[in-house]
Amino acid sequence: MISPATWRRFLKPRMAQTIAEIKDLNRHLRVAYHSDGDIRPIIPELIEIGVDVLNPIQPACMDPAEIQREFGDRLCLWGTIDEQRTLPFGTPDDVRREVRLRLETAGKDGGLIIGPTHHVQLDTPLENFWAMVNEIRGAPGN
């Protein structure tokens, strides 16, 4: 809803100061940032000011595998399961395939908090919800 230039002018300096002060209090603290849509132009700057986790990674507008390749060594990704298409309109098999794809790509080297890109909405069939949960639970290491 705002341009990168507006974000840089009004939000970035204040966020940088807040994050720095909080991390000065506890160096183990991790900061998660929520922003909808394609925010690739500012991701490097979010990392620069101390953001550790980006939420959500929406596959409708950002390729989770690409974001992981480019930023995964410096940023934890949160989300990646499509709440706009796959969960509400796909089949349970579509959901299971998407979970596996995200684990194999965006979660390949760790740094992924896998889940829907937002709260599961009321238009999501329960079969799809449980397909997602059970596929995540069945993943190696879970």
C-alpha positions, 0 to 999 in steps of 0.5 A, spaced: 500 500 500 506 504 500 512 505 495 519 502 497 521 510 497 515 511 502 517 505 507 524 508 507 523 515 508 518 514 514 518 507 517 525 504 516 529 509 520 524 508 526 524 500 525 531 500 525 532 504 531 527 500 535 530 493 533 537 496 535 534 498 542 531 491 543 536 487 540 541 491 545 537 489 551 537 481 548 542 479 543 538 473 542 532 476 540 529 474 533 525 479 530 519 477 525 516 482 520 509 481 517 508 485 510 503 482 505 505 482 498 511 482 494 516 486 498 522 484 494 525 491 493 526 492 501 528 485 503 535 487 503 534 493 507 529 489 512 535 484 513 540 490 514 536 493 520 535 487 523 529 483 521 530 475 522 524 472 520 519 474 514 512 473 514 508 471 510 512 468 504 506 468 499 507 464 493 502 468 489 506 474 489 513 471 491 517 465 489 518 461 496 524 457 493 527 464 489 526 468 496 530 462 500 536 462 494 537 469 495 536 471 502 535 464 506 542 464 509 540 471 512 533 470 513 528 465 516 521 464 512 515 464 515 509 461 511 509 459 503 503 454 503 498 458 499 492 461 502 489 464 496 489 458 491 491 451 494 488 451 501 481 453 499 480 451 492 485 445 491 484 438 492 488 434 498 493 432 494 494 439 491 495 441 498 500 435 500 504 436 493 505 444 495 507 442 502 512 437 500 515 442 494 516 448 500 519 443 504 524 441 498 525 448 496 524 453 501 526 449 507 531 445 503 537 448 508 532 450 514 530 457 516 523 455 514 517 456 519 512 452 514 505 454 514 499 457 511 501 464 508 495 467 513 490 464 518 486 458 515 480 462 512 473 459 513 473 457 505 478 452 506 475 445 506 477 441 512 480 435 508 485 440 505 487 443 512 488 436 515 492 434 509 496 440 510 497 438 517 498 431 516 503 432 511 507 437 515 507 432 521 509 426 516 515 430 514 522 428 516 525 431 522 517 432 525 
